[in-house]
């Protein structure tokens, strides 16, 4: 039996929730109510959630009844999950990418991600706040800020510690135990960064593993959704539910051939004994003392667990100066496609109209301006510019073949080890490769970062591999997690 459900829910994982529901110790309805109570109590400080699903309790009741009459659908049956606010849901929740321009926009159909979670029996608990337009609006916008929801704060030091972006609300909410888990999205670091800063596990999947259909886009080349959880096991459970082919996203048709419906068999801590992990020292050179110590400690743990460490490993692309042309050119094309399909009641149906709306409502919409949107609007939206074509090919070649893949093949490596929110995220994003971050420790000191925040606080360590190497990355992350158990919940929210 569960003696005190209010304390039991803190740091409870999906497996223990599922076991408790199977034994009749708790119901999905009670789980939803417990999280709603915690949200009411704590989220006024964090601003991590934009809105709750008004149907969540009724959905949970129906799933409880289904469990009694037909049995469980699986690991996610009755589990309350948050979705980032750029993921469409065809229900009584809005999808706005954090923008006041879309504050009243309802999606006409579920995203692939939402439909997969519903099919698995998850309860869609609400929509998480995020950096507006996934941080593709202004070059000066603070990570975690949206005109619709305000600034998300880090539960480990609200107003003091950096939260990371753009899946900031997803990270803060799960870290503070306001949901069992959340789904974030990433173009370059937007899952890995907030997961690292809030002592979570985050997986950015290979492009083609999870469909982007129904997700407000930046770029078709780099966008993906992925899990943000408190444990590697929970992340593996969610990834299995999200992966699969979707005819609305052509790249997943081939990706599905290498997808798994269940990633939990790869939770193998003993794999570290045969693992080969590379240390790309070039990317450690600017780390402050505390964060470098976290990386050195992680390397020592991996060695002690039996892994072969190749140190240093050089990447031919280390000193490349990267451009952002792919994002700039693709944004106009894909955001116009998305906005153009919205209901007539929504005030914007193109990037041009969005810019005009923001100017007309500058007092609430333009706290940080919209220079990034203006730059994207200058493009043709046809993806015919040579500068764009060259950048796509360059990114794939330099970050992939002449970057990550070169190092992995040269030294016969399973993965490369980076700090949780550093240059490795961007390399993997440009190549379309998978990333997993896992809690790596806590930096007591740090350097001043964006908005006056410091880089102290939770820091993740990240394993990066080649395309569709999620099984191997899960093995590595799970082994590291079990050897360290670094995650500690934020004390102010226990």
C-alpha positions in Angstrom: 0.0 0.0 0.0 1.0 3.6 -0.4 0.9 5.3 3.0 1.3 8.9 1.8 0.5 9.5 -1.8 1.6 13.2 -1.6 5.2 12.2 -0.8 5.2 9.0 -2.9 4.5 10.9 -6.1 7.7 12.9 -5.7 10.3 11.2 -8.0 7.9 8.3 -8.7 8.8 6.7 -12.1 6.5 5.3 -14.7 7.2 1.7 -13.8 6.3 2.2 -10.1 3.2 4.1 -11.1 2.1 1.3 -13.4 2.8 -1.3 -10.7 0.8 0.6 -8.2 -2.2 1.0 -10.6 -2.1 -2.7 -11.4 -2.2 -3.5 -7.6 -5.1 -1.1 -7.1 -3.0 1.0 -4.7 -3.7 4.1 -6.8 -5.7 5.1 -9.9 -4.9 7.2 -13.0 -7.5 9.6 -11.8 -5.7 10.0 -8.5 -2.4 10.5 -10.3 -3.9 13.3 -12.4 -5.3 14.9 -9.2 -2.0 14.6 -7.4 -0.2 16.3 -10.2 -2.9 19.0 -10.5 -2.5 19.8 -6.8 1.3 20.1 -7.2 0.9 22.3 -10.2 -1.6 24.5 -8.3 0.8 24.7 -5.4 4.2 25.2 -7.2 3.8 26.4 -10.8 2.9 30.0 -9.9 6.6 30.3 -9.3 7.9 28.3 -12.2 5.5 29.3 -14.9 6.2 25.9 -16.6 2.7 25.1 -17.8 0.5 27.2 -20.0 -2.7 25.3 -19.6 -4.2 22.1 -18.3 -6.3 19.7 -20.2 -9.8 20.3 -18.9 -10.7 16.7 -19.8 -7.7 15.0 -18.1 -9.7 13.7 -15.1 -12.4 12.2 -17.3 -9.8 10.6 -19.6 -8.1 9.1 -16.5 -11.4 7.8 -15.2 -12.1 6.1 -18.6 -8.6 4.5 -18.6 -9.2 3.3 -15.1 -12.4 1.6 -16.1 -10.7 0.1 -19.2 -8.0 -1.3 -17.0 -10.6 -3.0 -14.8 -12.6 -4.4 -17.7 -10.0 -5.2 -20.4 -6.6 -4.8 -18.7 -3.7 -2.4 -19.3 -2.6 -1.3 -22.7 1.0 -1.2 -21.5 3.6 0.8 -19.7 1.9 4.2 -20.4 -1.7 3.3 -19.5 -3.0 6.0 -17.3 0.3 7.9 -17.0 0.0 11.8 -17.0 2.2 13.3 -19.7 2.8 17.0 -20.6 3.3 18.2 -24.2 5.3 21.2 -25.3 3.0 23.9 -26.6 4.1 23.5 -30.2 2.6 19.9 -30.4 -0.9 19.8 -31.9 -3.7 18.1 -29.9 -7.2 17.8 -31.3 -9.0 18.5 -28.0 -9.8 21.4 -25.7 -6.2 22.6 -25.4 -4.6 25.3 -27.6 -1.4 25.0 -29.5 0.4 28.3 -29.7 4.2 27.9 -29.7 4.0 30.3 -26.8 2.8 33.1 -29.0 -0.1 35.4 -28.1 -0.9 35.4 -31.8 -2.0 31.7 -31.6 -3.3 31.9 -28.0 -6.8 30.9 -29.2 -5.7 28.4 -31.9 -7.1 24.8 -31.7 -5.5 22.1 -33.9 -7.8 20.4 -36.4 -6.2 17.0 -35.7 -3.7 15.3 -33.4 0.0 15.4 -34.1 1.5 12.0 -34.6 3.1 12.3 -31.2 -0.2 13.0 -29.5 -2.0 10.2 -31.3 0.7 7.7 -30.4 0.6 8.7 -26.7 -3.2 8.4 -26.7 -3.1 5.0 -28.3 -0.6 3.9 -25.6 -3.1 5.0 -23.0 -1.3 8.1 -21.7 -3.3 11.0 -20.2 -2.3 14.3 -21.9 -2.2 16.4 -18.8 -1.5 19.8 -20.3 0.7 22.1 -22.5 4.1 23.2 -21.3 5.5 26.7 -21.7 8.4 27.2 -24.0 10.7 29.7 -25.6 8.4 31.4 -28.1 8.5 30.0 -31.6 11.1 27.5 -30.2 13.6 30.4 -29.8 13.3 31.4 -33.5 11.9 34.8 -33.0 14.5 37.1 -31.6 18.3 37.0 -31.1 17.9 38.6 -27.7 15.0 36.6 -26.3 15.7 34.9 -23.0 15.5 31.1 -23.0 12.2 30.0 -21.6 10.3 33.2 -22.3 7.0 33.4 -24.2 4.6 36.3 -24.7 1.8 33.9 -23.7 3.3 32.4 -20.6 6.1 34.6 -19.3 9.5 33.3 -18.3 10.0 29.7 -17.1 12.3 29.5 -14.1 14.6 26.7 -13.1 13.3 24.8 -10.0 16.8 24.3 -8.7 17.2 28.1 -8.3 14.3 30.1 -9.6 15.5 33.4 -11.0 19.2 32.4 -10.4 20.0 29.4 -12.5 19.8 29.1 -16.3 16.8 27.0 -17.5 17.9 26.3 -21.1 15.6 26.3 -24.1 13.4 25.9 -25.8 11.6 23.0 -24.1 12.0 24.9 -20.9 8.6 24.3 -19.5 8.8 20.6 -20.2 12.1 20.5 -18.3 11.1 22.6 -15.3 7.7 20.7 -14.8 9.2 17.2 -14.9 12.1 18.2 -12.7 9.7 19.7 -10.1 7.5 16.5 -10.3 4.5 18.3 -11.9 4.0 15.4 -14.3 5.3 11.9 -14.8 7.2 13.0 -18.0 7.0 15.4 -20.8 7.6 15.6 -24.6 9.9 18.3 -25.8 11.1 19.2 -29.3 14.5 20.1 -30.6 16.1 21.8 -33.5 19.4 22.4 -31.9 19.8 21.7 -28.2 16.2 22.4 -27.2 15.6 19.1 -25.5 19.1 18.5 -24.3 19.8 21.9 -22.9 16.8 22.2 -20.5 17.1 18.5 -19.5 20.8 19.1 -18.6 20.0 22.2 -16.6 17.2 20.5 -14.6 18.9 17.1 -13.9 16.7 15.2 -16.3 17.2 12.5 -19.0 16.5 13.8 -22.5 16.6 12.1 -25.8 16.9 13.9 -29.1 16.1 11.1 -31.6 17.6 10.5 -35.1 15.7 12.5 -37.7 13.3 10.0 -39.1 12.5 8.1 -36.0 9.7 10.2 -34.7 7.2 12.0 -37.0 7.0 15.8 -37.0 3.5 15.9 -38.4 1.4 18.3 -36.4 4.4 20.0 -34.7 4.8 23.8 -35.3 8.1 23.8 -37.3 11.3 25.6 -37.6 13.1 23.3 -40.1 12.2 20.0 -41.7 15.9 19.1 -41.8 16.6 19.2 -38.0 13.3 19.3 -36.0 12.2 16.3 -33.9 10.3 15.5 -30.8 11.6 13.4 -27.9 11.1 12.4 -24.2 12.2 14.4 -21.1 12.1 12.2 -18.0 13.6 11.7 -14.6 15.1 8.3 -15.5 16.6 6.6 -18.5 14.1 3.8 -18.1 11.2 6.3 -18.4 12.8 7.8 -21.5 13.2 4.4 -23.1 9.5 3.7 -22.5 8.4 6.9 -24.0 10.7 6.6 -27.0 9.2 3.3 -27.9 5.7 4.9 -27.9 6.8 7.8 -30.1 8.8 5.9 -32.8 7.2 4.7 -36.0 6.2 5.4 -39.6 3.9 8.2 -40.5 2.9 8.8 -44.1 2.5 12.6 -43.3 6.3 12.7 -42.6 8.1 10.9 -45.4 11.4 10.6 -43.7 9.9 8.2 -41.1 9.0 5.6 -43.7 12.6 4.6 -44.0 13.3 5.5 -40.3 10.7 3.0 -39.2 12.8 0.2 -40.6 15.3 0.9 -37.8 12.8 1.9 -35.1 11.9 -0.2 -32.1 8.5 -0.3 -30.5 10.2 -1.1 -27.2 13.5 0.3 -26.1 13.5 -1.1 -22.6 15.5 -4.3 -23.6 18.5 -1.9 -24.1 18.5 -1.0 -20.4 21.7 -2.9 -20.0 24.2 -1.5 -17.5 26.7 -4.2 -18.1 27.3 -2.9 -21.7 29.8 -0.3 -20.3 32.3 -3.2 -19.9 32.6 -3.5 -23.7 31.9 0.1 -24.6 34.4 2.4 -26.4 33.8 6.1 -25.7 35.6 9.0 -27.3 36.5 12.3 -25.5 36.5 15.3 -27.9 38.8 17.5 -25.8 38.5 20.4 -28.2 35.0 21.0 -27.0 36.0 21.0 -23.3 38.5 23.9 -23.7 36.1 26.7 -22.6 34.5 24.9 -19.7 34.8 26.5 -16.3 36.4 24.7 -13.5 33.3 23.1 -12.0 31.8 21.9 -15.3 35.2 20.5 -16.4 35.3 18.6 -13.1 31.9 17.1 -13.9 33.2 15.8 -17.2 36.4 14.4 -15.6 34.3 12.7 -13.0 32.1 11.2 -15.7 35.1 9.9 -17.5 36.4 8.3 -14.3 33.1 6.6 -13.7 33.0 5.2 -17.2 36.5 3.8 -16.9 35.7 2.2 -13.5 32.7 0.6 -15.0 35.0 -1.1 -17.6 34.5 1.2 -20.6 37.5 1.9 -22.9 38.1 5.6 -23.1 39.9 7.1 -26.1 41.2 10.5 -25.0 41.5 12.7 -26.9 39.5 12.3 -30.1 39.7 14.9 -32.8 36.9 15.8 -35.2 37.9 17.3 -38.6 35.0 19.8 -38.2 36.2 21.2 -34.8 37.2 24.6 -36.0 34.4 25.1 -38.7 32.5 28.3 -38.4 28.9 27.3 -38.8 26.1 29.2 -40.4 22.3 29.1 -39.7 21.1 29.3 -43.3 19.1 26.1 -43.1 17.0 27.3 -40.3 16.5 30.8 -41.8 15.4 29.6 -45.2 13.3 26.6 -44.1 11.4 28.5 -41.4 9.5 30.6 -43.8 8.5 27.7 -46.0 7.4 25.4 -43.2 5.8 28.0 -40.9 3.7 29.3 -43.8 2.6 25.7 -44.5 1.5 25.3 -40.9 -0.1 28.7 -40.4 -1.9 28.5 -43.8 -3.9 25.5 -42.6 -5.2 27.1 -39.4 -8.8 27.9 -38.8 -10.0 31.2 -40.2 -10.7 32.5 -36.6 -6.9 32.6 -36.0 -5.5 36.0 -36.8 -2.4 34.9 -38.6 -2.0 32.6 -41.6 1.5 33.4 -42.8 4.9 34.6 -41.5 4.1 38.0 -43.0 0.8 38.2 -41.1 2.5 37.0 -37.9 5.1 39.8 -38.1 2.3 42.4 -38.7 0.3 41.0 -35.8 3.3 41.3 -33.5 3.9 44.9 -34.6 0.2 45.8 -33.9 0.4 44.2 -30.5 3.9 45.2 -29.7 3.2 46.0 -26.0 2.6 42.3 -25.3 4.2 40.5 -28.3 7.5 42.2 -28.8 9.3 42.4 -25.5 12.5 41.2 -27.3 11.6 42.2 -30.8 11.4 39.9 -33.8 14.6 40.3 -35.8 14.8 36.6 -36.5 11.3 36.5 -38.0 12.1 39.5 -40.1 15.3 37.9 -41.4 13.4 34.7 -42.3 10.7 36.7 -44.1 13.3 38.1 -46.4 13.8 34.7 -48.0 11.7 33.4 -50.9 10.1 30.6 -49.0 10.8 28.3 -52.0 14.1 26.8 -50.8 15.7 27.5 -54.1 18.4 29.8 -52.9 21.9 28.4 -53.6 23.1 29.6 -50.2 20.5 27.4 -48.6 21.3 24.3 -50.8 25.0 24.6 -50.1 24.4 24.9 -46.3 22.2 21.8 -46.2 24.9 19.7 -47.9 27.7 21.3 -45.9 26.1 20.6 -42.6 25.5 16.9 -43.4 29.0 16.5 -44.7 31.0 18.3 -42.0 28.9 17.5 -38.9 28.2 13.9 -40.1 30.8 12.3 -42.4 33.6 14.6 -41.5 32.6 15.0 -37.9 30.8 12.5 -35.7 31.0 9.6 -38.1 34.7 10.2 -38.8 35.6 10.0 -35.1 33.4 7.0 -34.4 34.8 5.0 -37.4 38.4 6.2 -36.8 38.5 4.8 -33.3 35.7 2.2 -33.5 33.7 4.1 -30.9 30.2 3.6 -29.6 29.7 7.3 -28.8 31.3 10.6 -28.0 31.0 12.3 -24.6 30.1 15.9 -24.3 28.7 18.3 -21.6 24.9 18.2 -21.6 24.4 21.6 -23.3 27.4 22.3 -25.4 28.6 22.3 -29.0 27.9 18.5 -29.4 24.2 19.2 -29.4 24.5 21.4 -32.5 26.8 19.0 -34.3 24.3 16.2 -33.8 21.4 18.4 -34.8 23.1 19.4 -38.1 23.9 15.8 -38.9 20.4 14.6 -37.8 22.0 12.2 -35.3 20.7 11.1 -31.8 21.7 12.5 -28.5 20.9 11.4 -24.9 21.7 13.4 -21.8 21.7 12.1 -18.3 22.3 13.9 -14.9 26.1 14.3 -14.5 26.3 16.2 -11.2 26.0 19.7 -9.8 28.2 22.7 -10.3 28.6 24.7 -7.1 30.1 27.7 -9.0 29.8 28.9 -12.6 30.2 31.8 -15.0 27.6 34.5 -15.6 25.3 33.4 -18.5 22.3 34.7 -20.4 20.1 37.1 -18.5 22.5 37.3 -15.5 22.0 33.6 -14.7 25.0 31.5 -13.8 26.1 28.2 -15.3 26.2 26.6 -11.8 23.5 24.1 -10.9 22.6 20.7 -12.5 24.7 19.7 -15.4 24.1 16.7 -17.7 26.6 14.6 -19.6 25.7 13.7 -23.2 26.3 10.7 -25.3 26.2 11.3 -29.1 26.2 8.5 -31.7 25.6 8.0 -35.4 22.2 7.7 -37.1 19.7 5.3 -35.3 22.2 4.4 -32.6 19.5 5.0 -29.9 19.8 1.4 -28.5 23.5 1.9 -27.9 23.1 5.3 -26.4 20.4 4.1 -24.0 22.8 1.3 -22.9 25.5 3.8 -22.2 23.3 6.3 -20.4 21.6 3.6 -18.3 25.0 2.2 -17.2 26.2 5.7 -16.3 22.9 6.5 -14.5 23.0 3.3 -12.4 26.7 3.8 -11.5 26.1 7.4 -10.3 22.5 8.1 -9.4 23.2 11.9 -9.6 19.6 13.1 -9.8 18.2 14.7 -6.7 14.9 16.4 -6.8 14.8 20.2 -6.3 14.4 20.6 -2.5 12.0 23.6 -2.6 9.5 21.5 -4.5 9.5 18.3 -2.5 
